[in-house]
Amino acid sequence: MRVPTSLLLPLALLAPVAAAAQSPQSVQQSDRGTYARAIAAGYKASFLCGGVFNAGRGERQVEQLELRGIYPEYDRIVPALPALVDRRSASVIVEFDPERRLPPRRATWTRAGGCTLHPIGAPVPVSPAPAAGPAGPLGADPRAWPQGDAGIAPRPSAALARAVERAFDGSFGAGSETLGVVVLRDGNVVAERYRDGFGPFVANRTWSVAKSIAGTLVGMAGVDPRQPANIPEWKSPWGADPRARITLDQLLRMSSGLHSDTAGNRTDAIYFGGTTVTEQATSWPLATQPGERFRYANNDIMLAVRSLRASLGEPRYRALPSRLFTTLGMRHTVAEADWQGNYILSSDVYTTARDLARLGQFWLQDGVWQGKRLLPAGWVRYMTTPAGPQPDRAEGYGATIWLFGATQGLPAGSYSAQGNRGQYVMVIPSERLVIVRRGEDPGGARFDVARFAAEVIAAR
């Protein structure tokens, strides 16, 4: 079909308009690429900082474990980004912008606070200040177990030793990478094993096991979970914010009704971008009425901890994690915060298998440690009792704790704290057992903790 001559000029005039309309899209594509590199650089800086300075490990080992098999959009970027580990200043710097328009990403370490990731665009000091104290893990605590590390001499039965050995050879999940296993019975260490290069004082990231630590700290804080969460950002002078009705209980049970952009609510901007909890976690709108649906979300737990900060005030809030860790003898554990001081207790805790075993035993003892009650009576029952909407999977959910039973081949009342890449603290009250498995399972690999726990139970 011939185009009428009268239309040729208008069509010709439209061509540059169409080309101009495409250029912003091209810019957006470029921005997305730069942002992905910035997040990947934050990922690398965070894990190198934690592995080297919290755990005292080598850079190469961190690159081979934590920086392999990660989220697909970063997996190919991370290895290509140049990183500088500065042991004098206990910091890690990772370049990401080839044109150097933005400064590199930076994570810095202190003994008390672990690693802090600085925001995208934050300047790097010309002469970084030296760290406060030598980096790396503390040694053994000379006190007797469970408060310290003396007197630990596990003598597992042959069957239990075989079950633990199988946790390291892929028997409970092809491709899984077990770093450490600790088994307690009646509060005593009856089995303990580590992968080469690890050991009882070498920490790694808890990922979402931190959520169960957050639920524990809410109990220690003495706040009423039935009350609305205290989120200052939801107190608007322009009118009632409907999110202000969300209770602390609904946040702990993943039933806030808040929107999240991905299943599981990955929160990469907070974890690896240097965006703060108060900047982003508080900004999501409601998608349903609070209490109507279960949706696993990092934001819900970060908001619960944000509520503690507003309710307790700075001194009590700042001291709360160390109060728990010090009391339980968890001296190789540190809770990390964003650069504005908000604990990221949906994920960012570094700890060891022994310290998590202490925590599991604390739950098994209903929040009592060495004769001292830290949690209100019944708080562990609250954490491990389902209420409201439940996940669309076999396991149930309490208040920051996953619930197991006969469906998974385990005794009724079993429960577990769980985290990405294979972090588990399984408590089986009827057997007086605590089973800790630490891993660095790459993407796609899954460790079957229920089957492993069942073998441990059978191995008397």
VOTOR-724161 format. One line per 8 residues: their letters; for each residue y, z, x of C-alpha. Coordinates in Angstrom, 2 decimals, always signed. Example, Ala and Ser with C-alpha at 12.3 -4.5 7.8 and 13.67 -1.06 7.14 Angstrom:
as	-4.50:+7.80:+12.30 ~ -1.06:+7.14:+13.67
END
This chain:
mrvptsll	+0.00:+0.00:+0.00 ~ +3.44:-0.95:+1.34 ~ +6.08:+1.76:+1.50 ~ +9.34:+0.67:-0.15 ~ +12.10:+0.01:+2.37 ~ +14.35:+2.43:+0.54 ~ +11.96:+5.29:+1.51 ~ +11.68:+4.49:+5.20
lplallap	+14.92:+6.23:+6.21 ~ +14.17:+9.47:+4.32 ~ +10.64:+9.51:+5.77 ~ +12.00:+8.97:+9.27 ~ +14.44:+11.81:+8.78 ~ +11.63:+14.08:+7.64 ~ +9.57:+13.57:+10.83 ~ +11.69:+15.76:+13.13
vaaaaqsp	+11.89:+18.37:+10.37 ~ +8.11:+18.49:+10.23 ~ +7.91:+18.73:+14.01 ~ +10.44:+21.56:+14.00 ~ +8.46:+23.33:+11.31 ~ +5.43:+23.33:+13.62 ~ +7.19:+24.83:+16.61 ~ +7.48:+28.40:+15.24
qsvqqsdr	+3.73:+28.29:+14.63 ~ +3.18:+27.31:+18.25 ~ +5.34:+30.22:+19.33 ~ +3.33:+32.56:+17.12 ~ +0.09:+31.32:+18.68 ~ +1.54:+31.98:+22.13 ~ +2.68:+35.46:+21.09 ~ -0.79:+36.28:+19.80
gtyaraia	-2.29:+35.26:+23.12 ~ +0.18:+37.41:+25.05 ~ -0.41:+40.35:+22.73 ~ -4.20:+40.06:+23.07 ~ -3.80:+40.11:+26.84 ~ -1.55:+43.18:+26.58 ~ -4.13:+44.99:+24.45 ~ -6.93:+43.93:+26.82
agykasfl	-4.87:+45.26:+29.73 ~ -4.39:+48.55:+27.89 ~ -8.13:+48.71:+27.29 ~ -8.80:+48.22:+31.00 ~ -6.13:+50.69:+32.10 ~ -7.41:+53.35:+29.71 ~ -11.05:+53.13:+30.72 ~ -10.41:+52.83:+34.43
cggvfnag	-8.12:+55.86:+34.20 ~ -10.65:+57.91:+32.25 ~ -13.63:+56.88:+34.33 ~ -11.96:+57.36:+37.71 ~ -9.77:+60.41:+37.11 ~ -11.48:+62.30:+34.27 ~ -15.00:+61.61:+35.53 ~ -14.60:+60.91:+39.25
rgerqveq	-16.51:+57.65:+39.04 ~ -16.05:+54.39:+40.94 ~ -14.10:+51.46:+39.55 ~ -17.07:+49.11:+39.86 ~ -19.31:+51.34:+37.75 ~ -16.66:+51.56:+35.00 ~ -16.31:+47.77:+35.03 ~ -20.08:+47.33:+34.76
lelrgiyp	-20.48:+49.76:+31.85 ~ -17.38:+50.55:+29.78 ~ -15.71:+47.17:+30.38 ~ -18.75:+45.06:+29.52 ~ -19.90:+44.09:+26.04 ~ -16.62:+45.18:+24.42 ~ -14.77:+43.65:+21.46 ~ -15.23:+39.84:+21.61
eydrivpa	-11.53:+39.00:+21.64 ~ -11.04:+41.06:+24.82 ~ -14.42:+40.68:+26.50 ~ -13.50:+37.55:+28.47 ~ -9.91:+38.60:+29.15 ~ -10.52:+42.03:+30.67 ~ -12.46:+40.97:+33.81 ~ -9.72:+38.51:+34.81
lpalvdrr	-6.86:+41.02:+34.67 ~ -5.90:+42.47:+38.07 ~ -5.92:+46.27:+38.18 ~ -4.52:+48.72:+40.71 ~ -6.00:+52.23:+40.79 ~ -3.52:+54.50:+42.58 ~ -5.28:+57.73:+43.49 ~ -2.14:+59.24:+45.00
sasvivef	-0.30:+59.18:+41.69 ~ -3.48:+59.27:+39.50 ~ -2.46:+56.15:+37.63 ~ -3.83:+52.71:+36.79 ~ -1.69:+49.58:+36.54 ~ -3.00:+46.35:+34.98 ~ -1.07:+43.05:+35.02 ~ -1.32:+40.88:+31.91
dperrlpp	+1.75:+38.60:+31.69 ~ +1.44:+35.63:+34.09 ~ +5.17:+34.93:+33.77 ~ +6.07:+38.57:+34.51 ~ +8.40:+38.77:+31.52 ~ +6.84:+42.13:+30.64 ~ +5.84:+44.83:+33.10 ~ +2.15:+45.65:+33.56
rratwtra	+0.30:+48.16:+31.44 ~ +0.04:+51.67:+32.84 ~ -2.11:+54.75:+32.22 ~ -1.41:+58.06:+33.94 ~ -3.61:+61.15:+34.36 ~ -3.07:+64.90:+34.45 ~ -5.69:+67.62:+34.63 ~ -4.58:+69.25:+31.37
ggctlhpi	-4.05:+66.11:+29.30 ~ -6.39:+63.48:+30.70 ~ -5.07:+59.92:+30.53 ~ -1.99:+58.77:+28.65 ~ -1.48:+55.06:+27.95 ~ +2.15:+53.97:+28.05 ~ +3.52:+51.44:+25.55 ~ +3.76:+47.70:+26.10
gapvpvsp	+6.97:+47.03:+28.00 ~ +7.26:+50.48:+29.53 ~ +8.69:+50.21:+33.05 ~ +6.54:+51.21:+36.00 ~ +8.32:+53.69:+38.30 ~ +9.07:+52.33:+41.76 ~ +7.64:+55.47:+43.37 ~ +5.19:+57.15:+40.96
apaagpag	+5.13:+60.92:+41.19 ~ +1.91:+62.37:+42.58 ~ -0.51:+63.89:+40.06 ~ -0.58:+67.62:+39.45 ~ -3.69:+68.69:+41.30 ~ -6.64:+66.66:+42.59 ~ -8.23:+64.20:+40.17 ~ -11.88:+64.11:+39.25
plgadpra	-14.34:+66.42:+37.49 ~ -14.60:+70.14:+38.03 ~ -17.83:+71.47:+39.51 ~ -20.41:+73.80:+38.03 ~ -19.29:+76.95:+36.24 ~ -21.10:+79.85:+37.98 ~ -21.54:+81.80:+34.75 ~ -24.90:+81.74:+32.99
wpqgdagi	-25.67:+79.20:+30.26 ~ -24.35:+78.68:+27.63 ~ -20.95:+79.84:+28.84 ~ -21.53:+78.34:+32.28 ~ -24.04:+76.22:+34.18 ~ -26.17:+78.81:+35.96 ~ -29.78:+79.44:+34.99 ~ -30.43:+75.98:+33.53
aprpsaal	-34.01:+75.09:+34.44 ~ -35.53:+72.95:+31.69 ~ -39.30:+72.76:+31.57 ~ -40.04:+70.16:+28.89 ~ -43.54:+69.62:+27.63 ~ -45.18:+66.38:+28.70 ~ -44.56:+64.94:+25.23 ~ -40.87:+65.89:+25.27
araveraf	-40.43:+64.49:+28.78 ~ -41.94:+61.19:+27.60 ~ -39.63:+61.08:+24.56 ~ -36.58:+61.65:+26.75 ~ -37.79:+59.05:+29.27 ~ -38.12:+56.52:+26.44 ~ -34.46:+57.08:+25.59 ~ -33.63:+55.43:+28.93
dgsfgags	-36.02:+52.44:+28.85 ~ -34.79:+50.68:+25.71 ~ -37.58:+51.98:+23.45 ~ -35.06:+53.09:+20.81 ~ -32.95:+49.96:+20.90 ~ -33.10:+46.76:+22.92 ~ -30.17:+46.48:+25.30 ~ -29.08:+50.09:+24.83
etlgvvvl	-27.70:+51.89:+27.89 ~ -28.41:+55.64:+27.91 ~ -26.32:+57.69:+30.33 ~ -27.55:+61.19:+29.52 ~ -29.71:+63.30:+27.21 ~ -29.64:+67.05:+26.65 ~ -31.97:+68.84:+24.22 ~ -31.47:+72.46:+23.15
rdgnvvae	-34.00:+74.56:+21.28 ~ -32.94:+78.05:+20.22 ~ -29.81:+77.52:+22.30 ~ -31.71:+76.92:+25.54 ~ -31.76:+73.68:+27.52 ~ -35.34:+72.45:+27.21 ~ -34.76:+68.89:+28.46 ~ -32.02:+67.17:+30.43
ryrdgfgp	-31.87:+63.79:+32.13 ~ -29.18:+61.41:+33.41 ~ -28.92:+57.84:+34.52 ~ -28.34:+57.23:+38.22 ~ -24.66:+57.68:+39.02 ~ -24.15:+60.25:+36.27 ~ -24.93:+63.93:+35.94 ~ -24.07:+67.12:+34.07
fvanrtws	-20.39:+67.08:+35.12 ~ -19.62:+63.36:+34.68 ~ -17.70:+62.76:+31.47 ~ -17.29:+59.66:+29.35 ~ -15.40:+58.90:+26.15 ~ -16.67:+60.34:+22.89 ~ -15.27:+57.58:+20.68 ~ -15.78:+58.81:+17.08
vaksiagt	-17.60:+62.01:+17.99 ~ -13.99:+63.14:+18.39 ~ -13.66:+62.97:+14.60 ~ -16.14:+65.83:+14.26 ~ -14.14:+67.76:+16.86 ~ -11.08:+67.15:+14.68 ~ -12.92:+68.52:+11.64 ~ -13.79:+71.61:+13.67
lvgmagvd	-10.17:+72.11:+14.74 ~ -8.97:+71.85:+11.13 ~ -11.28:+74.77:+10.33 ~ -10.00:+76.77:+13.30 ~ -6.40:+76.14:+12.20 ~ -7.00:+78.06:+8.96 ~ -5.36:+75.49:+6.67 ~ -6.56:+74.83:+3.12
prqpanip	-8.15:+71.35:+2.98 ~ -7.62:+71.18:-0.79 ~ -3.86:+71.01:-0.33 ~ -1.92:+67.77:+0.24 ~ -1.75:+66.77:+3.89 ~ +1.51:+67.68:+5.59 ~ +2.75:+64.25:+6.73 ~ +6.52:+64.36:+7.36
ewkspwga	+6.74:+60.55:+7.32 ~ +5.69:+60.59:+3.66 ~ +8.52:+62.90:+2.60 ~ +11.06:+60.34:+1.51 ~ +14.63:+61.04:+0.31 ~ +14.46:+57.85:-1.77 ~ +11.80:+59.05:-4.19 ~ +8.27:+60.37:-4.45
dpraritl	+5.82:+58.75:-2.04 ~ +2.45:+58.43:-3.82 ~ +0.65:+58.99:-0.51 ~ +1.98:+62.53:-0.47 ~ -0.77:+63.41:-2.99 ~ -3.54:+62.71:-0.45 ~ -5.27:+65.97:+0.44 ~ -6.50:+67.03:+3.84
dqllrmss	-10.02:+67.08:+2.39 ~ -9.72:+63.42:+1.37 ~ -8.63:+62.48:+4.88 ~ -11.57:+64.33:+6.44 ~ -13.99:+62.66:+3.99 ~ -12.61:+59.11:+4.47 ~ -11.52:+58.88:+0.84 ~ -7.73:+58.70:+1.26
glhsdtag	-7.45:+55.40:-0.59 ~ -5.23:+54.02:+2.18 ~ -5.45:+50.36:+3.13 ~ -6.79:+49.46:+6.56 ~ -6.81:+45.98:+7.99 ~ -10.38:+45.95:+9.33 ~ -13.65:+47.56:+8.38 ~ -13.77:+50.77:+10.40
nrtdaiyf	-10.01:+50.45:+10.95 ~ -10.12:+49.73:+14.69 ~ -6.51:+50.76:+15.40 ~ -6.33:+48.77:+18.65 ~ -2.53:+49.14:+18.76 ~ -2.86:+52.93:+19.05 ~ -5.95:+53.08:+21.23 ~ -4.98:+50.32:+23.67
ggttvteq	-1.46:+49.15:+22.82 ~ +0.53:+52.31:+23.37 ~ +1.71:+52.45:+19.75 ~ +1.80:+56.08:+18.58 ~ +0.04:+57.83:+15.72 ~ +3.32:+58.62:+14.00 ~ +4.48:+55.02:+14.32 ~ +1.42:+53.29:+12.89
atswplat	-1.15:+55.58:+11.26 ~ +1.47:+56.88:+8.84 ~ +2.59:+53.40:+7.75 ~ -0.36:+52.07:+5.74 ~ +0.03:+51.82:+1.92 ~ -2.44:+52.89:-0.74 ~ -5.12:+50.41:-1.75 ~ -6.80:+52.67:-4.35
qpgerfry	-6.17:+56.06:-5.86 ~ -7.05:+58.88:-3.43 ~ -10.61:+60.12:-3.86 ~ -11.92:+56.93:-5.50 ~ -13.68:+55.18:-2.60 ~ -15.21:+55.82:+0.80 ~ -13.76:+53.69:+3.60 ~ -14.42:+54.75:+7.17
anndimla	-11.05:+54.78:+8.89 ~ -9.70:+56.05:+12.18 ~ -6.32:+56.47:+10.52 ~ -7.59:+59.12:+8.11 ~ -8.59:+61.44:+10.95 ~ -5.45:+60.77:+12.96 ~ -3.44:+61.64:+9.85 ~ -5.39:+64.87:+9.38
vrslrasl	-4.49:+65.87:+12.94 ~ -0.89:+64.73:+12.38 ~ -0.84:+67.16:+9.46 ~ -1.96:+69.97:+11.78 ~ +0.90:+69.20:+14.15 ~ +3.43:+69.46:+11.34 ~ +1.88:+72.63:+9.89 ~ +1.13:+74.59:+13.06
gepryral	+4.17:+73.77:+15.17 ~ +4.08:+72.61:+18.76 ~ +2.74:+75.65:+20.66 ~ -0.25:+76.27:+18.35 ~ -0.96:+72.56:+17.93 ~ -0.85:+71.88:+21.64 ~ -3.17:+74.80:+22.45 ~ -5.72:+74.24:+19.67
psrlfttl	-8.20:+71.90:+21.45 ~ -8.18:+73.90:+24.69 ~ -8.76:+77.10:+22.69 ~ -12.01:+75.61:+21.34 ~ -13.09:+74.09:+24.65 ~ -12.33:+77.18:+26.73 ~ -14.10:+79.54:+24.32 ~ -17.26:+77.40:+24.29
gmrhtvae	-17.29:+76.84:+28.06 ~ -16.52:+73.13:+27.59 ~ -14.61:+72.99:+30.87 ~ -15.36:+69.29:+31.43 ~ -13.75:+68.25:+28.13 ~ -10.20:+67.03:+27.55 ~ -8.47:+65.80:+24.38 ~ -6.06:+62.97:+25.10
adwqgnyi	-2.80:+62.18:+23.29 ~ -0.46:+59.24:+22.85 ~ +2.76:+59.16:+24.84 ~ +4.60:+61.02:+22.04 ~ +2.13:+63.91:+22.18 ~ -0.07:+63.15:+19.15 ~ -3.73:+63.93:+19.83 ~ -5.82:+60.82:+19.17
lssdvytt	-8.74:+62.83:+17.81 ~ -10.41:+59.92:+16.12 ~ -11.67:+58.77:+19.51 ~ -9.88:+59.86:+22.68 ~ -11.84:+62.81:+24.06 ~ -13.66:+62.77:+27.40 ~ -16.62:+65.12:+27.70 ~ -20.13:+65.62:+29.06
ardlarlg	-23.54:+65.85:+27.44 ~ -23.76:+69.57:+28.21 ~ -20.38:+70.25:+26.63 ~ -21.40:+68.36:+23.49 ~ -24.63:+70.38:+23.42 ~ -22.50:+73.54:+23.41 ~ -20.50:+72.13:+20.50 ~ -23.67:+71.29:+18.54
qfwlqdgv	-25.02:+74.79:+19.13 ~ -21.69:+76.21:+17.92 ~ -22.11:+74.28:+14.66 ~ -25.73:+75.43:+14.39 ~ -24.47:+79.02:+14.68 ~ -21.99:+78.51:+11.82 ~ -18.94:+78.62:+14.06 ~ -19.84:+81.81:+15.93
wqgkrllp	-19.92:+81.85:+19.74 ~ -21.04:+84.77:+21.90 ~ -20.59:+87.06:+18.89 ~ -17.06:+85.82:+18.16 ~ -16.30:+83.91:+14.95 ~ -13.99:+80.95:+15.50 ~ -14.56:+79.10:+12.23 ~ -14.27:+80.56:+8.75
agwvrymt	-17.68:+81.52:+7.37 ~ -19.07:+78.49:+5.56 ~ -16.85:+75.92:+7.31 ~ -19.82:+74.17:+8.93 ~ -21.47:+74.02:+5.50 ~ -18.25:+72.42:+4.21 ~ -18.32:+69.86:+7.04 ~ -21.96:+68.99:+6.34
tpagpqpd	-21.89:+68.86:+2.53 ~ -21.29:+65.51:+0.78 ~ -18.55:+65.42:-1.83 ~ -16.76:+62.56:-3.53 ~ -17.48:+58.88:-2.79 ~ -20.17:+58.14:-0.23 ~ -20.72:+55.29:+2.25 ~ -22.75:+52.25:+1.27
raegygat	-25.55:+53.08:+3.73 ~ -28.55:+55.37:+3.97 ~ -26.72:+58.20:+5.72 ~ -24.35:+60.40:+3.77 ~ -20.99:+61.74:+4.92 ~ -19.54:+65.21:+4.78 ~ -16.17:+66.12:+6.25 ~ -16.26:+64.24:+9.61
iwlfgatq	-20.06:+64.59:+9.95 ~ -22.86:+62.09:+9.15 ~ -25.74:+63.46:+7.06 ~ -29.45:+62.74:+7.59 ~ -32.68:+63.69:+5.86 ~ -36.01:+62.40:+4.61 ~ -34.70:+58.84:+4.17 ~ -34.26:+58.68:+7.95
glpagsys	-37.51:+60.50:+8.66 ~ -35.78:+63.78:+9.51 ~ -35.78:+67.25:+7.93 ~ -33.36:+67.86:+5.10 ~ -30.06:+69.27:+6.29 ~ -29.96:+67.33:+9.58 ~ -26.54:+66.06:+10.60 ~ -24.85:+64.22:+13.41
aqgnrgqy	-21.53:+63.52:+15.05 ~ -21.54:+59.85:+16.05 ~ -19.41:+57.52:+18.12 ~ -19.14:+53.91:+19.22 ~ -21.37:+52.65:+22.04 ~ -24.06:+55.22:+21.28 ~ -22.58:+58.73:+21.31 ~ -24.62:+61.23:+19.27
vmvipser	-24.77:+64.97:+18.69 ~ -27.71:+65.50:+16.32 ~ -28.25:+68.98:+14.86 ~ -31.51:+69.83:+13.07 ~ -31.09:+73.37:+11.72 ~ -34.64:+73.75:+10.40 ~ -36.00:+73.07:+13.92 ~ -33.23:+75.02:+15.73
lvivrrge	-32.59:+71.83:+17.71 ~ -29.50:+70.16:+19.16 ~ -30.00:+66.68:+20.62 ~ -27.24:+64.95:+22.57 ~ -27.45:+61.33:+23.63 ~ -24.62:+59.72:+25.63 ~ -24.53:+55.96:+25.97 ~ -22.55:+52.87:+26.85
dpggarfd	-24.35:+50.46:+24.54 ~ -22.73:+47.02:+24.75 ~ -21.76:+45.12:+21.61 ~ -24.78:+44.31:+19.43 ~ -27.04:+46.95:+20.98 ~ -27.96:+49.95:+18.82 ~ -29.73:+53.17:+19.74 ~ -31.94:+54.52:+16.92
varfaaev	-30.97:+58.18:+17.07 ~ -33.00:+59.14:+14.00 ~ -36.23:+57.78:+15.49 ~ -35.47:+59.47:+18.81 ~ -34.78:+62.77:+17.07 ~ -38.05:+62.49:+15.15 ~ -39.96:+62.04:+18.43 ~ -38.19:+65.04:+19.93
iaar	-39.17:+67.14:+16.92 ~ -42.80:+66.03:+17.24 ~ -42.84:+66.80:+20.98 ~ -43.36:+70.55:+20.91
END
